[in-house]
Amino acid sequence: MFELLKTLADAYGATGRETKVANVIEGLVREHVDSVRRDNLGNLICVKNGTDPNGKRIMLSAHMDHIGFIVAAVEKEGFLRVAPVGGIGLNVSQTRHVRFENGVQGVLVRQPLKEGETAAMKHFYIDIGAKDAEEALSMVQLGDVAVYANDCFRLGQHRVAAPAMDDRVACALLVSLLKDLPPVRDTVVAVFSTQEEVGCRGAKTAAYGVEPDVGIALDVTANGDTPENKLPAVKLGEGICVKIMDQCSISNPELVQELLTAGEKAGVPTQREVLPFGGTDAGSMQLTRSGVRVCTLSIPCRNVHSACEVIDLRDVEAGKQLLMEYLRG
């Protein structure tokens, strides 16, 4: 799982520019599904037909995009002024290594604040080593997007840190599931979605076209196992989380129980998750057409939306085994 996760984390995929991630995933799963297509928003939609023509359509959605910094202006000295694409944490963005899709490297820096000022995105710039605006514009263009440069590494025996863990780790789970899933009764529609970080846009259009009977989002969630941080009440290494509610969706109670029961039958640890903020693709799936039964399976993650997001591979494996049992059932 680590090598698969590293492969996906290495791929550039800022929000709205997920093509390279989709290309990697398509190459990994094409031989294991019955059809692959992409829609107008760039969602990668992979279908594994069920054995029963009257079975349900189950949509599993993991988003490919990664928060970033879009070039909005170039100063005469060659520094790039940027705006956020997705939820940027300013307190974890000071002096960070970033990279653009074309391979240009940079350092994200916050300028000194004047007395009384509060740090804002306007105080940040990217230094790409250009001597002036002309040289800078020969390296990048207005509208190019930088992301935290990938640095995927192990922490101890089971844990891994990387930027874009949100949500490449769930993409890795879904790829692994598709490769190992035997024939099952229901049709499984695996959606690797786009633009989740700016409002779950990809999942909205994908769900409208897929028309699922059941929708399960695969994503990360915050942790409650570090100093002074106790919400949500979930911990790394203690199992996949079955979400009860977040700010954007309330999970279907029957589906929650079905997933918890599948985890019990699979013999893997599970955690019940109540997240008082945030949202996942489940929020978009839930509201498509006349409504869909939804839930989210969450992988606990420390330092979400930072350059060093940390997960536990045992939780990823627990999520895969729970889904295998649920789909076989």
Backbone hydrogen bonds, N-H to C=O, Kabsch-Sander energy under -0.5 kcal/mol:
donor,donor_aa,acceptor,acceptor_aa,energy
5,L,1,M,-2.7
6,K,2,F,-2.7
7,T,3,E,-2.2
8,L,4,L,-2.1
9,A,5,L,-2.5
10,D,6,K,-1.9
11,A,7,T,-0.7
11,A,8,L,-0.6
15,T,66,H,-1.7
17,R,14,A,-2.9
21,V,18,E,-0.5
22,A,18,E,-2.3
23,N,19,T,-2.5
24,V,20,K,-1.8
25,I,21,V,-2.5
26,E,22,A,-2.8
27,G,23,N,-1.9
28,L,24,V,-1.3
28,L,25,I,-0.5
29,V,25,I,-1.9
30,R,26,E,-2.1
32,H,29,V,-2.6
33,V,29,V,-0.5
33,V,30,R,-1.0
34,D,47,V,-2.4
35,S,47,V,-1.4
37,R,45,I,-1.9
39,D,43,N,-1.4
42,G,39,D,-1.8
44,L,192,F,-2.3
45,I,37,R,-3.2
45,I,43,N,-0.7
46,C,44,L,-0.6
46,C,190,A,-3.1
47,V,35,S,-2.4
48,K,188,V,-3.0
49,N,47,V,-0.6
51,T,184,V,-2.2
52,D,185,R,-1.9
55,G,52,D,-2.2
58,I,56,K,-0.6
58,I,187,T,-2.9
59,M,57,R,-0.6
59,M,214,V,-2.9
60,L,58,I,-0.6
60,L,189,V,-2.4
61,S,59,M,-0.5
61,S,216,I,-2.2
62,A,191,V,-2.4
64,M,193,S,-3.2
65,D,193,S,-0.6
66,H,13,G,-1.2
68,G,85,V,-2.1
69,F,146,A,-2.6
70,I,83,A,-2.6
71,V,144,D,-2.8
72,A,81,R,-2.8
73,A,81,R,-1.5
75,E,79,F,-2.8
78,G,75,E,-2.4
80,L,126,I,-2.4
81,R,73,A,-2.7
81,R,79,F,-0.5
82,V,124,F,-0.7
83,A,70,I,-2.2
85,V,68,G,-2.5
86,G,84,P,-0.5
88,I,86,G,-1.1
89,G,305,H,-0.6
90,L,88,I,-0.8
92,V,89,G,-1.5
93,S,90,L,-1.5
95,T,108,L,-0.9
96,R,93,S,-0.7
96,R,108,L,-1.4
98,V,106,G,-2.6
99,R,147,V,-2.3
100,F,104,V,-2.6
101,E,145,V,-0.6
103,G,100,F,-1.9
106,G,98,V,-2.5
107,V,127,D,-1.8
108,L,96,R,-3.3
109,V,107,V,-0.5
109,V,125,Y,-3.2
111,Q,109,V,-0.5
111,Q,123,H,-3.0
117,E,114,K,-2.4
123,H,120,A,-2.1
124,F,121,M,-1.9
125,Y,109,V,-2.4
126,I,80,L,-2.3
127,D,107,V,-2.6
128,I,126,I,-0.7
133,A,76,K,-1.3
136,A,132,D,-2.3
137,L,133,A,-2.6
138,S,134,E,-0.7
138,S,135,E,-0.7
139,M,135,E,-0.6
139,M,136,A,-1.3
140,V,136,A,-2.4
143,G,71,V,-2.1
144,D,141,Q,-2.1
146,A,69,F,-2.8
147,V,99,R,-2.3
149,A,97,H,-2.3
153,F,151,D,-0.6
153,F,161,A,-2.4
155,L,159,R,-3.5
159,R,155,L,-1.3
160,V,311,I,-2.1
161,A,153,F,-3.0
162,A,309,E,-2.0
165,M,162,A,-0.8
167,D,165,M,-1.0
168,R,164,A,-2.3
169,V,165,M,-2.0
170,A,167,D,-0.6
171,C,167,D,-1.9
172,A,168,R,-2.6
173,L,169,V,-1.8
174,L,170,A,-2.4
175,V,171,C,-2.6
176,S,172,A,-2.5
177,L,173,L,-2.1
178,L,174,L,-2.4
179,K,175,V,-1.9
180,D,176,S,-1.4
181,L,177,L,-1.9
187,T,56,K,-2.2
188,V,48,K,-2.4
189,V,58,I,-3.0
189,V,187,T,-0.6
190,A,46,C,-3.1
190,A,188,V,-0.7
191,V,60,L,-3.4
191,V,189,V,-0.7
192,F,44,L,-2.9
192,F,190,A,-0.6
193,S,62,A,-1.5
193,S,191,V,-0.9
198,V,195,Q,-0.7
199,G,196,E,-1.6
200,C,196,E,-1.9
201,R,195,Q,-1.7
202,G,194,T,-1.9
204,K,200,C,-1.0
205,T,201,R,-1.6
206,A,202,G,-2.5
207,A,203,A,-2.5
208,Y,204,K,-1.5
209,G,205,T,-1.7
210,V,206,A,-2.8
211,E,207,A,-2.5
213,D,57,R,-2.7
214,V,57,R,-1.7
215,G,293,R,-2.8
216,I,59,M,-3.1
217,A,295,C,-2.2
218,L,61,S,-3.2
219,D,217,A,-0.5
219,D,297,L,-2.0
221,T,299,I,-1.9
224,G,234,V,-2.5
226,T,229,N,-1.1
229,N,226,T,-2.1
234,V,232,P,-2.4
238,E,235,K,-1.4
240,I,269,P,-1.2
241,C,298,S,-2.9
242,V,271,Q,-3.3
243,K,241,C,-0.7
243,K,296,T,-2.8
244,I,273,E,-3.5
245,M,273,E,-0.9
246,D,249,S,-2.4
247,Q,277,F,-0.6
247,Q,278,G,-1.0
248,C,278,G,-0.6
251,S,244,I,-1.8
251,S,249,S,-0.5
252,N,294,V,-2.6
256,V,252,N,-2.5
257,Q,253,P,-2.1
258,E,254,E,-2.3
259,L,255,L,-2.4
260,L,256,V,-2.3
261,T,257,Q,-2.6
262,A,258,E,-2.0
263,G,259,L,-2.2
264,E,260,L,-2.0
265,K,261,T,-2.6
266,A,262,A,-2.2
267,G,263,G,-0.7
267,G,264,E,-0.7
268,V,263,G,-2.3
271,Q,240,I,-2.4
273,E,242,V,-2.3
275,L,245,M,-2.6
283,G,280,T,-1.7
284,S,280,T,-0.5
285,M,281,D,-2.4
286,Q,282,A,-2.7
287,L,283,G,-0.7
287,L,284,S,-0.5
288,T,285,M,-1.4
291,G,288,T,-3.1
292,V,286,Q,-1.5
293,R,213,D,-0.9
295,C,215,G,-1.6
297,L,217,A,-2.9
298,S,241,C,-2.7
298,S,296,T,-0.6
299,I,219,D,-2.3
301,C,221,T,-1.9
302,R,310,V,-2.4
306,S,303,N,-0.6
309,E,162,A,-1.5
310,V,302,R,-1.9
311,I,160,V,-2.4
313,L,158,H,-3.0
315,D,312,D,-1.2
316,V,312,D,-1.2
317,E,313,L,-2.2
318,A,314,R,-2.0
319,G,315,D,-2.0
320,K,316,V,-2.1
321,Q,317,E,-2.5
322,L,318,A,-2.4
323,L,319,G,-2.2
324,M,320,K,-2.4
325,E,321,Q,-2.1
326,Y,322,L,-2.5
327,L,323,L,-2.9
328,R,324,M,-2.2
329,G,325,E,-1.7
